[in-house]
Amino acid sequence: MNTEQEKEIERKIEKKLEDSCSGSGKKSATQNGSAGAVWFLGFIGAVVYYIKFADGFWNGVLGVLKALVWPAFLVYEAMKALAM
């Protein structure tokens, strides 16, 4: 191989590495879309749940804040149930 071919191969490899490490490709954006939709629906459900049981304004605000982190509550309760 001559040096021009080697340089071209190196450029192609570097580009592929940059593309795979950046995570900004179309494929990863498409894969994250459905997870975002599920999280949003869960957020809306959690807001409705927490607001329904709020007995005052500040408890409602706390309910909205809790709804933002509902996956953490879910994982915590799952781990607590599995540990017994």
ChimeraX commands (.cxc) that place a marker at each C-alpha (Angstrom):
marker #1 position 0.00,0.00,0.00 radius 0.5
marker #1 position 1.14,3.50,-0.63 radius 0.5
marker #1 position 0.92,6.31,1.87 radius 0.5
marker #1 position -2.13,7.91,0.19 radius 0.5
marker #1 position -4.15,4.71,0.64 radius 0.5
marker #1 position -3.01,4.38,4.25 radius 0.5
marker #1 position -4.00,7.97,5.00 radius 0.5
marker #1 position -7.42,7.43,3.41 radius 0.5
marker #1 position -7.96,4.28,5.49 radius 0.5
marker #1 position -6.93,6.14,8.66 radius 0.5
marker #1 position -9.37,8.97,7.86 radius 0.5
marker #1 position -12.22,6.50,7.33 radius 0.5
marker #1 position -11.45,4.71,10.60 radius 0.5
marker #1 position -11.26,7.98,12.52 radius 0.5
marker #1 position -14.58,9.13,11.04 radius 0.5
marker #1 position -16.29,5.86,11.99 radius 0.5
marker #1 position -14.92,6.10,15.52 radius 0.5
marker #1 position -16.11,9.69,15.86 radius 0.5
marker #1 position -19.56,8.79,14.54 radius 0.5
marker #1 position -19.92,5.81,16.88 radius 0.5
marker #1 position -18.67,7.71,19.94 radius 0.5
marker #1 position -20.64,10.90,19.40 radius 0.5
marker #1 position -24.05,9.24,19.70 radius 0.5
marker #1 position -25.58,11.97,17.58 radius 0.5
marker #1 position -26.58,9.73,14.72 radius 0.5
marker #1 position -30.13,9.32,13.46 radius 0.5
marker #1 position -30.39,5.81,14.85 radius 0.5
marker #1 position -29.84,6.80,18.49 radius 0.5
marker #1 position -32.28,9.72,18.22 radius 0.5
marker #1 position -34.97,7.38,16.91 radius 0.5
marker #1 position -34.38,4.87,19.67 radius 0.5
marker #1 position -34.68,7.51,22.41 radius 0.5
marker #1 position -37.98,8.88,21.10 radius 0.5
marker #1 position -40.18,6.09,22.39 radius 0.5
marker #1 position -38.56,6.11,25.82 radius 0.5
marker #1 position -39.24,9.83,26.09 radius 0.5
marker #1 position -42.89,9.26,25.21 radius 0.5
marker #1 position -43.23,6.57,27.87 radius 0.5
marker #1 position -41.56,8.81,30.45 radius 0.5
marker #1 position -43.89,11.70,29.54 radius 0.5
marker #1 position -47.00,9.54,29.89 radius 0.5
marker #1 position -45.72,8.28,33.23 radius 0.5
marker #1 position -45.06,11.87,34.30 radius 0.5
marker #1 position -48.62,12.92,33.44 radius 0.5
marker #1 position -50.02,9.92,35.30 radius 0.5
marker #1 position -47.86,10.67,38.34 radius 0.5
marker #1 position -48.92,14.34,38.35 radius 0.5
marker #1 position -52.58,13.32,38.28 radius 0.5
marker #1 position -52.01,10.78,41.06 radius 0.5
marker #1 position -50.11,13.13,43.36 radius 0.5
marker #1 position -52.41,16.12,42.73 radius 0.5
marker #1 position -55.47,13.96,43.44 radius 0.5
marker #1 position -54.26,13.28,46.97 radius 0.5
marker #1 position -52.88,16.77,47.66 radius 0.5
marker #1 position -54.80,18.64,50.35 radius 0.5
marker #1 position -53.22,22.03,49.75 radius 0.5
marker #1 position -51.30,24.17,47.30 radius 0.5
marker #1 position -47.83,23.28,48.57 radius 0.5
marker #1 position -48.64,19.59,48.67 radius 0.5
marker #1 position -49.67,19.94,45.02 radius 0.5
marker #1 position -46.34,21.59,44.20 radius 0.5
marker #1 position -44.57,18.77,46.04 radius 0.5
marker #1 position -46.64,16.32,43.99 radius 0.5
marker #1 position -45.42,17.86,40.73 radius 0.5
marker #1 position -41.82,17.64,41.97 radius 0.5
marker #1 position -42.33,14.01,42.95 radius 0.5
marker #1 position -43.79,13.34,39.51 radius 0.5
marker #1 position -40.53,14.53,37.95 radius 0.5
marker #1 position -38.61,11.77,39.71 radius 0.5
marker #1 position -41.21,9.00,39.68 radius 0.5
marker #1 position -38.82,6.48,38.06 radius 0.5
marker #1 position -36.57,6.77,41.12 radius 0.5
marker #1 position -39.49,5.90,43.38 radius 0.5
marker #1 position -40.37,2.97,41.13 radius 0.5
marker #1 position -36.85,1.55,41.19 radius 0.5
marker #1 position -36.56,2.09,44.96 radius 0.5
marker #1 position -39.79,0.21,45.67 radius 0.5
marker #1 position -38.82,-2.59,43.27 radius 0.5
marker #1 position -35.46,-3.05,44.97 radius 0.5
marker #1 position -37.08,-2.93,48.39 radius 0.5
marker #1 position -39.56,-5.63,47.33 radius 0.5
marker #1 position -36.84,-7.83,45.88 radius 0.5
marker #1 position -34.60,-7.56,48.95 radius 0.5
marker #1 position -37.31,-8.52,51.46 radius 0.5
marker link #1:1,2 radius 0.2
marker link #1:2,3 radius 0.2
marker link #1:3,4 radius 0.2
marker link #1:4,5 radius 0.2
marker link #1:5,6 radius 0.2
marker link #1:6,7 radius 0.2
marker link #1:7,8 radius 0.2
marker link #1:8,9 radius 0.2
marker link #1:9,10 radius 0.2
marker link #1:10,11 radius 0.2
marker link #1:11,12 radius 0.2
marker link #1:12,13 radius 0.2
marker link #1:13,14 radius 0.2
marker link #1:14,15 radius 0.2
marker link #1:15,16 radius 0.2
marker link #1:16,17 radius 0.2
marker link #1:17,18 radius 0.2
marker link #1:18,19 radius 0.2
marker link #1:19,20 radius 0.2
marker link #1:20,21 radius 0.2
marker link #1:21,22 radius 0.2
marker link #1:22,23 radius 0.2
marker link #1:23,24 radius 0.2
marker link #1:24,25 radius 0.2
marker link #1:25,26 radius 0.2
marker link #1:26,27 radius 0.2
marker link #1:27,28 radius 0.2
marker link #1:28,29 radius 0.2
marker link #1:29,30 radius 0.2
marker link #1:30,31 radius 0.2
marker link #1:31,32 radius 0.2
marker link #1:32,33 radius 0.2
marker link #1:33,34 radius 0.2
marker link #1:34,35 radius 0.2
marker link #1:35,36 radius 0.2
marker link #1:36,37 radius 0.2
marker link #1:37,38 radius 0.2
marker link #1:38,39 radius 0.2
marker link #1:39,40 radius 0.2
marker link #1:40,41 radius 0.2
marker link #1:41,42 radius 0.2
marker link #1:42,43 radius 0.2
marker link #1:43,44 radius 0.2
marker link #1:44,45 radius 0.2
marker link #1:45,46 radius 0.2
marker link #1:46,47 radius 0.2
marker link #1:47,48 radius 0.2
marker link #1:48,49 radius 0.2
marker link #1:49,50 radius 0.2
marker link #1:50,51 radius 0.2
marker link #1:51,52 radius 0.2
marker link #1:52,53 radius 0.2
marker link #1:53,54 radius 0.2
marker link #1:54,55 radius 0.2
marker link #1:55,56 radius 0.2
marker link #1:56,57 radius 0.2
marker link #1:57,58 radius 0.2
marker link #1:58,59 radius 0.2
marker link #1:59,60 radius 0.2
marker link #1:60,61 radius 0.2
marker link #1:61,62 radius 0.2
marker link #1:62,63 radius 0.2
marker link #1:63,64 radius 0.2
marker link #1:64,65 radius 0.2
marker link #1:65,66 radius 0.2
marker link #1:66,67 radius 0.2
marker link #1:67,68 radius 0.2
marker link #1:68,69 radius 0.2
marker link #1:69,70 radius 0.2
marker link #1:70,71 radius 0.2
marker link #1:71,72 radius 0.2
marker link #1:72,73 radius 0.2
marker link #1:73,74 radius 0.2
marker link #1:74,75 radius 0.2
marker link #1:75,76 radius 0.2
marker link #1:76,77 radius 0.2
marker link #1:77,78 radius 0.2
marker link #1:78,79 radius 0.2
marker link #1:79,80 radius 0.2
marker link #1:80,81 radius 0.2
marker link #1:81,82 radius 0.2
marker link #1:82,83 radius 0.2
marker link #1:83,84 radius 0.2
view
